[in-house]
Each structure stands twice: as structure tokens, then as C-alpha cells.
Amino acid sequence: MQEFSRRNFIKVVGAGSAVALTGIGCAPQKTRNNGKAHVVVVGGGSGGATAAKYLKKYSPDVEVTLVEPSATYYTCYGSNWVLGGIVDMDFIEQTYGALESRHGVKVVQDRVTAVDAEDRSVRLGNGDTLRYDRLVMSPGIDFRYDAVDGISEDDAERIPHAWKAGDQTRILRQQLEEMPNGGTFVMVAPPNPFRCPPGPYERVSLIANYFKQEKPRSKIIILDAKDGFSKQGLFEEGWEQEYGDMIEWRAASDGGLVEAVDVRNMTAIADAGFEEVQADVMNFIPRQHANRIAHDAGLTNGEGWCPVHQDTFRSEMDDNIYVLGDASVAGAMPKSGHSANTQGKVVAAAIAHELTDREPVSPTAVNTCYSLVTPDYGISVAAVYRFKDGEMQGVEGAGGLSPTGADSRTREQEAQYTRGWYAGITADIWG
Ligand SMILES: Cc1cc2nc3c(=O)[nH]c(=O)nc-3n(C[C@H](O)[C@H](O)[C@H](O)COP(=O)(O)OP(=O)(O)OC[C@H]3O[C@@H](n4cnc5c(N)ncnc54)[C@H](O)[C@@H]3O)c2cc1C
């Protein structure tokens, strides 16, 4: 087999982009030997596991191999509930047994270390090579620590991000348990775009709920790299009603923009002219970009995300590769598990159509982001998206926000829907 070479690869990617731009390229070759098509899926999270499962549903004859390094996936959704002490880690644990036994997906527990686009193969951590007809990438995000001085990924045990669920969630929960009553929890919130726009604000809500019960003299400060955030009015209304003045949010332009962190002294240093903020427990959520493997494979743009043709999520860089989920540029769709789940179905349908010479269907997609302000107080934002003028756009009049000023029964119902959403989406992805 031809050895993978980065130079070779860039040549191919370059050629692929030119073809895409001029529209004179030939259609991608369907299968290698006109035999059974093989699709390799990279990443068994929300997007990848959905794409693998639904591809087998739509095209049972296609061979689907899912490559994922962990035997256990912890959903980020629900990880804020763990931090608030509402559920344990095993509540958010998902495994791959059903994908294999019920749906016929072959699951390989390993990491993809390189993509050879010319050879249409991926290399695994154990040295093996898997050849593909189509490659689906849903590898999620990685962090950029370069925007803030004094802190790096090596500090993530002392100052966790907990923005990929698992050990990081355990570490932060333990720090919160060990924090004295009267201590200060400081969250450094990231700039847009990032995974789960309402996630930081649900997190502080449920940590406040825990403090209210166990450490009521404690304080929460959010230092934000933004001047506004998702569902802001609804969160602020809930915070005031449930937690009084326990939570303080500082906008970027009002002392929230952190320029440096003194890790040893647990201090966040804001923009010049503003005070330094001392923490007992700090949660630093870094700026984000697509996962490293997407960069190494040459699938990212100058901002570090993967541009795709948003009607199919086929990469703009390579006709045989699809990128979905948080790593992709998906128009108005937020980086969420629900978005990734919908996109997984769009990709599965696009590949199934392509392999059987049918025209792709113009997709409609949905997203709902539920958040808990307390275990019995839920709020949500929902939207429907259609492919229009080259990108996924929100459909006017569809979806919407929970009302402000709603009664407690409405909030309670939305908290129930939140739990129902979790049960439904995890069953749809891994069940
Ligand atoms: C605190 C928090 C709360 C959230 N709450 C919600 C919510 O309420 N609702 C909602 O819809 N979304 C929520 N999200 C967002 C949601 O978790 C993500 O948007 C979603 O998981 C993205 O799916 P993905 O497939 O792109 O990435 P992921 O789910 O992260 O999956 C990526 C997978 O790729 C694997 N991988 C990475 N590199 C490689 C490689 N080289 N080879 C093989 N595999 C690889 C990883 O191990 C991982 O399993 C939340 C996120 C956070 C952080």
C-alpha cells in the first residue's frame, strides 16, 4: 500500500477544492471494486454514533466501521447535573453494545491517527489501516489555550475545563465537594463559537443549587469573554428567583474578559483596569476549534472549523469525506448534541442516496437545547433549520424560547421534558 505522505495529501485536497469551486470534477468513485461499500466513521459521540446507526438502517448492505478510542462515552449533556450532585457519573455513561448487536455496526476501539485521502484509508493507533469508500468524521472539539496567558492543557487537573465529560467532570465535582462553605467558584466562559452555548450557564445554575443546599455562604462569579449569552433573560430571571445574589455575571466589556490566569494562586486576571479575581475553585473553559484529527487531515479553515456543503455535510475539502457535529461549520445550527444527532441522519441519508444513485434530499433539521436552572425548573430554546442559499438557516416562526415570567408548573414541566429529552436522544443515538 502507498505510504501516507502529508505532501501527497495536500495535493489531493488542493485538487479537490479546485474541483468543488469550478464544478468540473467527476463524481466521487462509489466503491473501490464495485463491491460492498465500506464507510468508516471517526468518533462514537453524538454525531458519529448516529451516522453509523442510521446508515445501517437506511442501507443495510453498506459495511459500517465506527472507530472510537473509549469503550465508554460520557455525554456532556447531563454532566452539569453530575456537577450539581443530581445524578451520578453512571447516569451519563453510554456504551456501544447495541450499535454492534442490534444494528450491525462494527466498532473498533482505537484512535484514528492519520487520514490518507488519496489512498482513501485511515491509520489506527495500533498501526492497522482501514480503507474506506466514504469517511464520516465527527471527532468533536479540542481546546485553544493560546488566547489566555499563564494556563495550558497541563493545568487541567488543577483548573479543569470539564468541557469533555468523563474524568474532567469527576475532578471538578470533587473540587466543588471539597470547597469550604463561603468559598468562591469562578467560571471563565469562552468566546463564540463553542460547544453548547447555554452549557456554562446551566452549569453555574446547578452548582448554585448545590451550594444553596450544602454551602449557602458561597459565591459564584462568571468571567465571560462575551457580552451576552444564550437564554440570558431566562437564566437571569431564574438565578434571581432561586439564588438571590449568589451568581454574579461579568460581561467581557465590564471586567469579564480574562487575559491571564495565575494557576498557582488560582487568580484570573481580567482586562487592564479591572480587578484580579481570586477563586477557591476555578473552571476555565477554553476557546475551541475542531478536534486535532480534523486539522491533521487538512479539513479545517482559517478559523479552525471544517467547512462543508451544508445540504449533505460533505467536506468542502474532499468529496469522499463528510464532517458533522461540533467540528463542522453548520450555518445557524448551534454546536449541540441535538444538532449533531440530526446532522448524523442527514449524512447517513446523503451517503445512502449517493451510493444508490439517488438525488440527495434537501434536509430539514431541528435543535432543542433544554437547561435546568434547578432540578425542577427547566427552560428551553428550539429551532428548525432548512438548507437555503448555501447554508442551514433558521425557519422563521418555527421553534422559540420558553416564556419569561412563567409559573412554576410550566418550569416543572420543562424540567420533566429535559429528562425526557435526555432519555430519548441517548436511546436514539446508542440504543
Ligand atoms: C456541559 C455541557 C452540556 C451540554 N449539554 C447539552 C444539551 O443539553 N443538549 C445538547 O444538545 N448538547 C449539549 N452539549 C453539547 C454536546 O455534548 C456536543 O455538541 C455533542 O456531543 C457534539 O457531538 P460530536 O459528535 O460533534 O462530538 P462528541 O460527542 O464529542 O464526539 C466526538 C467523539 O470523537 C472521538 N474522537 C476524537 N478524536 C478521535 C480520533 N482521532 N479517532 C477516533 N475517535 C476520535 C471522541 O473520543 C468522542 O467520542 C453539552 C456540552 C457540554 C460541554
The ligand as a Tripos MOL2 file, in Angstrom:
@<TRIPOS>MOLECULE
LIG
   53    58     1     0     0
SMALL
NO_CHARGES

@<TRIPOS>ATOM
      1 C1        -21.5010   20.8860   29.8100 C.3       1 LIG1
      2 C2        -22.1440   20.5730   28.5050 C.ar      1 LIG1
      3 C3        -23.5100   20.4120   28.4320 C.ar      1 LIG1
      4 C4        -24.1220   20.0960   27.2140 C.ar      1 LIG1
      5 N1        -25.4840   19.9810   27.1800 N.ar      1 LIG1
      6 C5        -26.0930   19.7570   26.0060 C.ar      1 LIG1
      7 C6        -27.5090   19.6680   25.9540 C.ar      1 LIG1
      8 O1        -28.1980   19.7970   26.9620 O.2       1 LIG1
      9 N2        -28.0660   19.4340   24.7400 N.ar      1 LIG1
     10 C7        -27.3360   19.2670   23.6080 C.ar      1 LIG1
     11 O2        -27.9150   19.0440   22.5480 O.2       1 LIG1
     12 N3        -25.9800   19.3630   23.6340 N.ar      1 LIG1
     13 C8        -25.3450   19.5960   24.7920 C.ar      1 LIG1
     14 N4        -23.9730   19.6740   24.8340 N.ar      1 LIG1
     15 C9        -23.1980   19.6330   23.5660 C.3       1 LIG1
     16 C10       -22.9060   18.2140   23.0610 C.3       1 LIG1
     17 O3        -22.2960   17.4360   24.0560 O.3       1 LIG1
     18 C11       -21.9940   18.2810   21.8360 C.3       1 LIG1
     19 O4        -22.4170   19.3060   20.9860 O.3       1 LIG1
     20 C12       -22.0290   16.9710   21.0610 C.3       1 LIG1
     21 O5        -21.5890   15.9250   21.8690 O.3       1 LIG1
     22 C13       -21.2020   17.0560   19.7820 C.3       1 LIG1
     23 O6        -21.1700   15.8150   19.1290 O.3       1 LIG1
     24 P1        -19.8990   15.4050   18.2360 P.3       1 LIG1
     25 O7        -20.2250   14.0760   17.6500 O.co2     1 LIG1
     26 O8        -19.5410   16.5300   17.3640 O.co2     1 LIG1
     27 O9        -18.7090   15.2850   19.2910 O.3       1 LIG1
     28 P2        -18.5600   14.3300   20.5560 P.3       1 LIG1
     29 O10       -19.8870   13.9270   21.0800 O.co2     1 LIG1
     30 O11       -17.6000   14.9940   21.4730 O.co2     1 LIG1
     31 O12       -17.8880   13.0240   19.9730 O.3       1 LIG1
     32 C14       -16.5890   13.0280   19.4550 C.3       1 LIG1
     33 C15       -16.0230   11.6270   19.5870 C.3       1 LIG1
     34 O13       -14.8890   11.5070   18.7410 O.3       1 LIG1
     35 C16       -13.9160   10.7290   19.3740 C.3       1 LIG1
     36 N5        -12.6240   11.0400   18.7690 N.ar      1 LIG1
     37 C17       -11.8950   12.1710   18.8490 C.ar      1 LIG1
     38 N6        -10.7490   12.0620   18.1580 N.ar      1 LIG1
     39 C18       -10.7720   10.8220   17.5920 C.ar      1 LIG1
     40 C19        -9.8690   10.1240   16.7540 C.ar      1 LIG1
     41 N7         -8.7020   10.6600   16.3640 N.pl3     1 LIG1
     42 N8        -10.1830    8.8620   16.3830 N.ar      1 LIG1
     43 C20       -11.3660    8.2930   16.7610 C.ar      1 LIG1
     44 N9        -12.2570    8.9320   17.5570 N.ar      1 LIG1
     45 C21       -11.9620   10.1820   17.9650 C.ar      1 LIG1
     46 C22       -14.0180   11.1380   20.8420 C.3       1 LIG1
     47 O14       -13.4820   10.1470   21.6990 O.3       1 LIG1
     48 C23       -15.5380   11.3360   21.0080 C.3       1 LIG1
     49 O15       -16.1560   10.1550   21.4900 O.3       1 LIG1
     50 C24       -23.3330   19.9490   26.0440 C.ar      1 LIG1
     51 C25       -21.9560   20.1090   26.1210 C.ar      1 LIG1
     52 C26       -21.3490   20.4180   27.3310 C.ar      1 LIG1
     53 C27       -19.8590   20.5710   27.3930 C.3       1 LIG1
@<TRIPOS>BOND
     1     1     2 1
     2     2     3 ar
     3     2    52 ar
     4     3     4 ar
     5     4     5 ar
     6     4    50 ar
     7     5     6 ar
     8     6     7 ar
     9     6    13 1
    10     7     8 2
    11     7     9 ar
    12     9    10 ar
    13    10    11 2
    14    10    12 ar
    15    12    13 ar
    16    13    14 ar
    17    14    15 1
    18    14    50 ar
    19    15    16 1
    20    16    17 1
    21    16    18 1
    22    18    19 1
    23    18    20 1
    24    20    21 1
    25    20    22 1
    26    22    23 1
    27    23    24 1
    28    24    25 2
    29    24    26 1
    30    24    27 1
    31    27    28 1
    32    28    29 2
    33    28    30 1
    34    28    31 1
    35    31    32 1
    36    32    33 1
    37    33    34 1
    38    33    48 1
    39    34    35 1
    40    35    36 1
    41    35    46 1
    42    36    37 ar
    43    36    45 ar
    44    37    38 ar
    45    38    39 ar
    46    39    40 ar
    47    39    45 ar
    48    40    41 1
    49    40    42 ar
    50    42    43 ar
    51    43    44 ar
    52    44    45 ar
    53    46    47 1
    54    46    48 1
    55    48    49 1
    56    50    51 ar
    57    51    52 ar
    58    52    53 1
@<TRIPOS>SUBSTRUCTURE
     1 LIG1         1 GROUP 0 **** ****
